[in-house]
Each structure stands twice: as structure tokens, then as C-alpha cells.
Amino acid sequence: MTAPPSGFWSSRWHGQVPWHRLFWRDMLAVGSVINLFTGFAALMLFAQDQPMGSVLAVHFAPLPYNAFLLASLWRHPQSPAAVKWVGLGWFAAMLVV
């Protein structure tokens, strides 16, 4: 059997990255910054009376990345149950921000 590829996406999906790095750095730090940035950009578009479709597209642009991080955290064989539930709460909060 061959080893899975070791790129950013596959290493997280296959649990090759420690769960604490996936949770603290990728999800809470980088993911939150991306969400805050796109949320702010969506508010700027809204304030400029741009079409609502554009505003929503920018606001929800990080959703696939967030869902990937959450799924990777839940798939990780060593991530504690409490961390999984905090990750789910983070995902719900990022839908709003």
C-alpha cells in the first residue's frame, strides 16, 4: 500500500498533522482570521450598496475551507471529543462572523 500524498489538504484529511496544530493554528488562528477578513469585506460591500448576491458570496467564501477543517478534526483518530465539539461551535460561530 502506498502512502497518501503529503500536501496541505491530504495531510490534514489523513490525520498526518497533529490534532493540536489542526485545531489551534489551522482552525482557530488562521481560519478565524480568514473569516474575520471576509466578514469585514462583506460588510464593506454591503455598506456600498453592492448586490446582495455579491455580499453573500464574499461572506460565505470560506465555508468550504471551514467545513474541511472541521471534518478533518472529526476524522483525526487522536483528537479529544471535547475538542471536536469546540470545533463544531467554532464552525457555527464562523457562519455568522
Sequence and secondary structure as in RCSB ss.txt:
>XXXX:A:sequence
MTAPPSGFWSSRWHGQVPWHRLFWRDMLAVGSVINLFTGFAALMLFAQDQPMGSVLAVHFAPLPYNAFLLASLWR
HPQSPAAVKWVGLGWFAAMLVV
>XXXX:A:secstr
      SHHHHHHTT S HHIIIIIIIIIIIHHHHHHHHHHHHHHHHTT  HHHHHHHHTTTHHHHHHHHHHHHH
 TT  HHHHHHHHHHHHHHHH 
